[in-house]
């Protein structure tokens, strides 16, 4: 993984010192909250319902054991002993005191971490496939390109005040685990003959105007990618709307100008920029590839794994749900669930962070990943070590065998923390996980995503079942969408109909699941497959049986 250079360290030292002075001025009263707001947002500091919240960047979801231990220390020393991992592959600390934030930032800088551009109308944290560099289906590790984009976009003088925030996601696999089509720019690595390049998708996004991104370029050679991305940003910066923040995302520009006109404007800008770049970025990219070289995988018998799988049903259940195929046949990718039944999705205590850090150091080539699904990944674990890893996870309450199942729910913080939320998300997720715990293996693959407001931080639009909490005359009301998909076959969910009151959500989901179990053509047919085969009508009919319908929306 990338290691900070002396330039990076000096850059962060200067930035943090500047912000420390700004915090002191705010505490003294020399700055009002309105004057302080743009300064704190440039450093990832929000003001939420109950306290400030610090959002820390984990670029493309990658960190090492020292960084995870530092996050644990920060959680204990300056927060309430835990952190919340988000759908942007970041971590949020929800309870810092303002006077402590500069010390938190300095502590992050000690291990090569920061909170820059985790807010504001700029290029946000670049996200990537959480199995990058390990997945068996991968063309190549996309993280060197993601790091190149991070370095290029950080404090970029032209793109610090875009019309609105801007999000980029990248994958090196044909199987999209990075939700690329729901981003302002989505990059999917493809091959043209033997030459690697990228399909470039533009104008995706969720929120109040959900859009699946459109293909702007079917193939951009890797050598042309950065100037092409700059051409897109430059075009958006020039022609994106600034009169209405709800109409300011690039998806609105694409819709209003049309894809062909956007493509033509980007092409004109790219022609100029490509001549100016001169290939300097490719020299940097070569160095970055060396930093992301795969670890020295070891060849050893997998007898311990085979024995545990054959004789330990608890381990076998964990292996069947939480392991993914690694590029090396003797290794596995381990997803550590932060979704224990009844727990807050995405939360990890300081002690749990240390356990995961220790496992990465001892068994995982010192690498961890944060997934957009709010779980933690050990990307490189030899199969012979898996029984020991599982035992350690069990002791820490981290061995829940539910990855991809109904309790593996994405949920935003909702009204428990967020100043923008209009309804609770966390309790809904907790109750669903508990209600279907006994049946989740029978239910099978299921993506439930919950947002506490129309901003859609819980990605509800691309959930197989999406739940959106809204405020109706001071009462929480939950809309349900069906058939969403965040993968390479991306689709937006269809709104099922009127919303449900808080106490009607579990019965409504129960009717939906019962209908699916009755309607599927075999135990192997997943909910999304059944929905695509049958269409929405039988599922809507199940939702709105007599007595289950909320007031008309």
KOLLUMKE-804056 format. One record per residue (C-alpha): residue in three letters; x, y, z. Coordinates in steps of 0.05 Angstrom, whole numbers, padded with zeros to 5 digits, always signed. Layout:
! KOLLUMKE-804056
ALAXYZ
...
***
This chain:
! KOLLUMKE-804056
UNK+00000+00000+00000
UNK+00020+00072-00008
UNK+00067+00101+00045
UNK+00069+00176+00057
UNK+00129+00214+00031
UNK+00164+00271+00067
UNK+00122+00318+00024
UNK+00058+00285+00049
UNK+00079+00291+00121
UNK+00098+00364+00115
UNK+00034+00379+00077
UNK-00008+00349+00133
UNK+00033+00383+00187
UNK+00021+00451+00155
UNK-00053+00438+00143
UNK-00065+00414+00214
UNK-00028+00473+00244
UNK-00071+00520+00203
UNK-00134+00487+00227
UNK-00111+00487+00300
UNK-00106+00562+00296
UNK-00175+00567+00266
UNK-00204+00523+00322
UNK-00172+00568+00374
UNK-00204+00629+00341
UNK-00272+00594+00342
UNK-00266+00576+00416
UNK-00244+00646+00434
UNK-00304+00676+00397
UNK-00261+00710+00344
UNK-00298+00668+00292
UNK-00373+00657+00292
UNK-00400+00588+00275
UNK-00421+00613+00207
UNK-00350+00639+00194
UNK-00320+00574+00221
UNK-00365+00528+00181
UNK-00328+00529+00113
UNK-00261+00522+00150
UNK-00283+00461+00190
UNK-00316+00428+00130
UNK-00250+00432+00092
UNK-00222+00388+00148
UNK-00279+00338+00152
UNK-00312+00367+00214
UNK-00388+00369+00215
UNK-00437+00396+00267
UNK-00489+00342+00278
UNK-00550+00336+00322
UNK-00514+00328+00388
UNK-00441+00343+00376
UNK-00387+00354+00324
UNK-00371+00294+00280
UNK-00302+00282+00249
UNK-00302+00243+00184
UNK-00235+00210+00170
UNK-00214+00190+00100
UNK-00194+00118+00086
UNK-00175+00125+00012
UNK-00201+00068-00030
UNK-00216+00032+00036
UNK-00144+00010+00049
UNK-00108+00014+00116
UNK-00056-00025+00155
UNK-00054-00050+00227
UNK-00018+00012+00254
UNK-00072+00056+00225
UNK-00128+00014+00252
UNK-00096+00015+00321
UNK-00090+00091+00317
UNK-00164+00095+00301
UNK-00177+00052+00363
UNK-00135+00099+00406
UNK-00171+00160+00379
UNK-00239+00128+00393
UNK-00219+00115+00466
UNK-00182+00179+00480
UNK-00226+00231+00447
UNK-00293+00197+00431
UNK-00337+00146+00465
UNK-00296+00084+00450
UNK-00322+00066+00381
UNK-00322+00090+00309
UNK-00373+00084+00253
UNK-00351+00058+00185
UNK-00390+00088+00127
UNK-00412+00073+00056
UNK-00357+00120+00032
UNK-00304+00074+00062
UNK-00291+00127+00115
UNK-00295+00125+00191
UNK-00335+00176+00231
UNK-00324+00196+00304
UNK-00390+00222+00329
UNK-00373+00254+00396
UNK-00308+00294+00393
UNK-00300+00359+00431
UNK-00280+00417+00386
UNK-00217+00432+00427
UNK-00193+00360+00416
UNK-00201+00357+00340
UNK-00132+00386+00324
UNK-00100+00333+00368
UNK-00141+00280+00333
UNK-00117+00305+00265
UNK-00044+00305+00289
UNK-00052+00234+00313
UNK-00080+00213+00246
UNK-00022+00246+00210
UNK+00027+00205+00251
UNK+00003+00143+00214
UNK-00010+00175+00146
UNK-00083+00191+00153
UNK-00125+00254+00148
UNK-00195+00283+00141
UNK-00183+00327+00080
UNK-00238+00330+00028
UNK-00286+00286+00067
UNK-00333+00344+00060
UNK-00344+00405+00016
UNK-00357+00416-00058
UNK-00294+00380-00081
UNK-00272+00311-00102
UNK-00288+00268-00042
UNK-00253+00204-00018
UNK-00240+00160-00079
UNK-00272+00092-00066
UNK-00254+00025-00095
UNK-00272-00049-00096
UNK-00259-00073-00025
UNK-00230-00138-00054
UNK-00180-00099-00097
UNK-00113-00134-00105
UNK-00141-00199-00079
UNK-00202-00219-00120
UNK-00198-00278-00166
UNK-00240-00243-00219
UNK-00197-00181-00222
UNK-00162-00156-00286
UNK-00113-00115-00245
UNK-00110-00079-00178
UNK-00144-00010-00188
UNK-00115+00021-00125
UNK-00052+00051-00157
UNK-00099+00090-00203
UNK-00143+00108-00144
UNK-00082+00135-00107
UNK-00062+00174-00168
UNK-00131+00205-00169
UNK-00126+00221-00095
UNK-00060+00256-00102
UNK-00083+00294-00163
UNK-00149+00317-00132
UNK-00123+00336-00063
UNK-00124+00412-00057
UNK-00130+00417-00133
UNK-00136+00493-00143
UNK-00189+00488-00198
UNK-00234+00437-00163
UNK-00240+00460-00091
UNK-00305+00498-00104
UNK-00343+00456-00153
UNK-00418+00467-00162
UNK-00429+00408-00113
UNK-00392+00350-00082
UNK-00361+00300-00130
UNK-00352+00225-00120
UNK-00309+00176-00159
UNK-00309+00100-00153
UNK-00264+00050-00187
UNK-00261-00025-00198
UNK-00212-00071-00232
UNK-00263-00127-00239
UNK-00320-00141-00287
UNK-00362-00156-00224
UNK-00377-00088-00195
UNK-00369-00087-00119
UNK-00358-00012-00118
UNK-00427+00013-00141
UNK-00392+00051-00197
UNK-00456+00068-00234
UNK-00483+00107-00174
UNK-00424+00156-00174
UNK-00410+00222-00209
UNK-00354+00184-00245
UNK-00350+00108-00245
UNK-00288+00073-00272
UNK-00290+00000-00292
UNK-00226-00032-00317
UNK-00233-00067-00384
UNK-00187-00097-00436
UNK-00182-00078-00509
UNK-00142-00135-00536
UNK-00085-00140-00486
UNK-00087-00066-00469
UNK-00119-00047-00402
UNK-00161+00015-00399
UNK-00226+00040-00368
UNK-00299+00045-00385
UNK-00319+00114-00359
UNK-00389+00123-00331
UNK-00414+00193-00315
UNK-00474+00225-00281
UNK-00494+00171-00232
UNK-00518+00188-00162
UNK-00573+00175-00111
UNK-00605+00226-00065
UNK-00668+00263-00084
UNK-00655+00252-00158
UNK-00630+00180-00166
UNK-00596+00165-00232
UNK-00557+00106-00259
UNK-00495+00133-00293
UNK-00486+00131-00368
UNK-00426+00107-00407
UNK-00388+00169-00430
UNK-00330+00129-00460
UNK-00327+00054-00472
UNK-00252+00052-00469
UNK-00201+00103-00446
UNK-00129+00079-00447
UNK-00096+00081-00379
UNK-00046+00132-00403
UNK-00103+00180-00421
UNK-00145+00169-00359
UNK-00123+00226-00315
UNK-00128+00281-00368
UNK-00196+00252-00388
UNK-00220+00255-00316
UNK-00195+00327-00311
UNK-00232+00343-00375
UNK-00297+00317-00344
UNK-00285+00357-00280
UNK-00267+00420-00318
UNK-00330+00414-00361
UNK-00373+00404-00300
UNK-00340+00462-00264
UNK-00355+00507-00323
UNK-00426+00485-00340
UNK-00455+00453-00277
UNK-00510+00494-00245
UNK-00495+00537-00185
UNK-00564+00570-00177
UNK-00595+00512-00138
UNK-00555+00462-00097
UNK-00608+00409-00110
UNK-00594+00417-00185
UNK-00519+00424-00180
UNK-00493+00352-00187
UNK-00463+00329-00253
UNK-00522+00282-00264
UNK-00566+00344-00274
UNK-00517+00373-00323
UNK-00517+00308-00363
UNK-00592+00307-00363
UNK-00600+00379-00385
UNK-00545+00381-00437
UNK-00553+00310-00461
UNK-00500+00256-00461
UNK-00476+00270-00532
UNK-00466+00344-00518
UNK-00429+00328-00453
UNK-00386+00278-00491
UNK-00369+00330-00544
UNK-00351+00384-00493
UNK-00308+00335-00454
UNK-00273+00313-00518
UNK-00255+00385-00536
UNK-00227+00398-00467
UNK-00190+00331-00466
UNK-00156+00347-00532
UNK-00125+00409-00500
UNK-00108+00376-00434
UNK-00078+00313-00463
UNK-00025+00354-00499
UNK-00008+00391-00434
UNK+00001+00329-00390
UNK+00061+00300-00426
UNK+00059+00234-00389
UNK+00084+00258-00321
UNK+00028+00221-00287
UNK+00050+00155-00317
UNK+00118+00160-00283
UNK+00082+00171-00217
UNK+00035+00112-00232
UNK+00095+00066-00243
UNK+00121+00083-00174
UNK+00052+00073-00144
UNK+00046+00004-00175
UNK+00110-00016-00138
UNK+00078+00008-00073
UNK+00017-00036-00086
UNK+00056-00098-00105
UNK+00022-00161-00079
UNK+00050-00191-00015
UNK+00094-00252-00016
UNK+00040-00306-00014
UNK+00063-00371+00018
UNK+00050-00441-00005
UNK+00030-00486+00052
UNK-00019-00543+00065
UNK-00091-00524+00079
UNK-00104-00584+00124
UNK-00125-00542+00184
UNK-00179-00508+00142
UNK-00203-00573+00111
UNK-00208-00607+00179
UNK-00245-00548+00211
UNK-00293-00543+00152
UNK-00309-00617+00155
UNK-00319-00623+00231
UNK-00339-00554+00259
UNK-00409-00532+00235
UNK-00400-00462+00264
UNK-00335-00452+00226
UNK-00367-00482+00163
UNK-00424-00432+00167
UNK-00374-00375+00173
UNK-00333-00401+00115
UNK-00394-00409+00070
UNK-00419-00338+00081
UNK-00359-00294+00100
UNK-00304-00320+00054
UNK-00293-00301-00019
UNK-00247-00331-00072
UNK-00176-00305-00072
UNK-00131-00299-00133
UNK-00084-00348-00098
UNK-00116-00417-00089
UNK-00087-00427-00019
UNK-00116-00361+00006
UNK-00184-00332+00021
UNK-00214-00263+00029
UNK-00247-00255+00097
UNK-00304-00206+00108
UNK-00311-00188+00181
UNK-00384-00171+00194
UNK-00398-00108+00233
UNK-00471-00129+00233
UNK-00480-00174+00293
UNK-00554-00185+00302
UNK-00583-00125+00339
UNK-00519-00084+00333
UNK-00512-00016+00298
UNK-00489-00030+00226
UNK-00418-00005+00215
UNK-00399+00008+00288
UNK-00335-00022+00317
UNK-00308-00013+00387
UNK-00236+00005+00400
UNK-00224-00065+00426
UNK-00253-00095+00363
UNK-00210-00050+00320
UNK-00148-00075+00357
UNK-00169-00147+00346
UNK-00176-00135+00272
UNK-00109-00099+00271
UNK-00075-00157+00307
UNK-00105-00207+00258
UNK-00082-00167+00199
UNK-00012-00162+00227
UNK-00007-00236+00245
UNK-00046-00270+00190
UNK-00064-00219+00136
UNK+00000-00189+00108
UNK-00016-00126+00148
UNK-00074-00104+00104
UNK-00146-00087+00120
UNK-00201-00058+00077
UNK-00265-00021+00093
UNK-00323-00039+00048
UNK-00378+00008+00025
UNK-00424-00043+00057
UNK-00397-00022+00126
UNK-00356-00085+00140
UNK-00281-00097+00147
UNK-00241-00141+00101
UNK-00178-00183+00114
UNK-00160-00190+00040
UNK-00102-00240+00045
UNK-00110-00298+00094
UNK-00079-00366+00083
UNK-00131-00420+00090
UNK-00089-00456+00143
UNK-00097-00394+00188
UNK-00172-00387+00180
UNK-00192-00430+00241
UNK-00147-00386+00285
UNK-00175-00322+00254
UNK-00246-00347+00264
UNK-00233-00364+00337
UNK-00204-00294+00350
UNK-00264-00262+00316
UNK-00312-00303+00358
UNK-00279-00279+00422
UNK-00288-00207+00399
UNK-00360-00214+00376
UNK-00340-00206+00304
UNK-00354-00275+00275
UNK-00427-00265+00254
UNK-00437-00309+00193
UNK-00484-00265+00154
UNK-00447-00231+00096
UNK-00496-00220+00039
UNK-00555-00243+00081
UNK-00616-00204+00105
UNK-00582-00180+00169
UNK-00521-00153+00131
UNK-00557-00086+00125
UNK-00530-00020+00102
UNK-00558+00037+00145
UNK-00540+00110+00152
UNK-00537+00140+00222
UNK-00606+00170+00213
UNK-00639+00212+00265
UNK-00597+00183+00321
UNK-00540+00227+00298
UNK-00551+00264+00233
UNK-00577+00336+00231
UNK-00607+00323+00162
UNK-00644+00259+00178
UNK-00720+00258+00181
UNK-00728+00188+00210
UNK-00690+00134+00247
UNK-00649+00083+00209
UNK-00609+00045+00261
UNK-00668+00017+00302
UNK-00702-00006+00238
UNK-00639-00044+00217
UNK-00631-00074+00286
UNK-00703-00098+00289
UNK-00700-00128+00219
UNK-00636-00166+00236
UNK-00667-00194+00299
UNK-00735-00210+00268
UNK-00707-00253+00211
UNK-00647-00283+00246
UNK-00676-00353+00249
UNK-00695-00353+00175
UNK-00638-00316+00142
UNK-00603-00377+00114
UNK-00668-00400+00082
UNK-00681-00329+00055
UNK-00611-00329+00024
UNK-00578-00271-00013
UNK-00613-00206+00005
UNK-00590-00133+00002
UNK-00630-00088+00048
UNK-00608-00015+00050
UNK-00638+00039+00095
UNK-00634+00115+00091
UNK-00661+00163+00143
UNK-00673+00219+00094
UNK-00677+00234+00020
UNK-00602+00245+00015
UNK-00596+00168+00010
UNK-00531+00158+00049
UNK-00556+00087+00061
UNK-00560+00073-00014
UNK-00633+00051-00008
UNK-00645+00064-00083
UNK-00600+00005-00101
UNK-00623-00044-00048
UNK-00661-00106-00067
UNK-00706-00079-00014
UNK-00696-00005+00000
UNK-00725+00032+00059
UNK-00729+00108+00061
UNK-00750+00143+00125
UNK-00787+00208+00118
UNK-00824+00257+00163
UNK-00898+00263+00150
UNK-00929+00317+00195
UNK-00881+00300+00251
UNK-00890+00224+00244
UNK-00838+00176+00216
UNK-00861+00144+00151
UNK-00821+00092+00113
UNK-00825+00082+00038
UNK-00804+00016+00008
UNK-00770+00006-00059
UNK-00761-00060-00094
UNK-00712-00088-00145
UNK-00653-00042-00136
UNK-00583-00066-00153
UNK-00515-00035-00142
UNK-00473-00084-00183
UNK-00454-00088-00257
UNK-00528-00098-00272
UNK-00545-00034-00235
UNK-00617-00013-00228
UNK-00658+00035-00185
UNK-00711+00005-00141
UNK-00784+00018-00157
UNK-00826+00052-00104
UNK-00876+00000-00080
UNK-00931+00049-00059
UNK-00952+00087+00004
UNK-00905+00087+00063
UNK-00911+00051+00129
UNK-00909+00075+00200
UNK-00850+00054+00243
UNK-00887-00002+00277
UNK-00912-00029+00210
UNK-00843-00039+00178
UNK-00827-00107+00206
UNK-00895-00137+00189
UNK-00890-00107+00119
UNK-00821-00137+00107
UNK-00846-00203+00136
UNK-00903-00205+00085
UNK-00853-00189+00030
UNK-00805-00244+00050
UNK-00861-00295+00060
UNK-00886-00280-00011
UNK-00816-00288-00039
UNK-00807-00356-00005
UNK-00874-00379-00032
UNK-00861-00353-00103
UNK-00788-00372-00116
UNK-00780-00429-00165
UNK-00726-00463-00124
UNK-00685-00453-00061
UNK-00629-00427-00104
UNK-00669-00369-00134
UNK-00651-00305-00097
UNK-00700-00249-00082
UNK-00674-00204-00137
UNK-00677-00261-00187
UNK-00749-00276-00168
UNK-00767-00202-00172
UNK-00738-00197-00242
UNK-00774-00260-00265
UNK-00841-00243-00236
UNK-00842-00167-00236
UNK-00865-00122-00179
UNK-00939-00139-00176
UNK-00939-00201-00131
UNK-00892-00168-00082
UNK-00932-00104-00080
UNK-00995-00145-00069
UNK-00962-00179-00010
UNK-00939-00113+00020
UNK-01008-00081+00017
UNK-01052-00136+00044
UNK-01113-00112+00082
UNK-01092-00083+00149
UNK-01019-00072+00129
UNK-01028-00009+00089
UNK-01007+00058+00117
UNK-01044+00123+00104
UNK-01039+00143+00031
UNK-00977+00182+00016
***
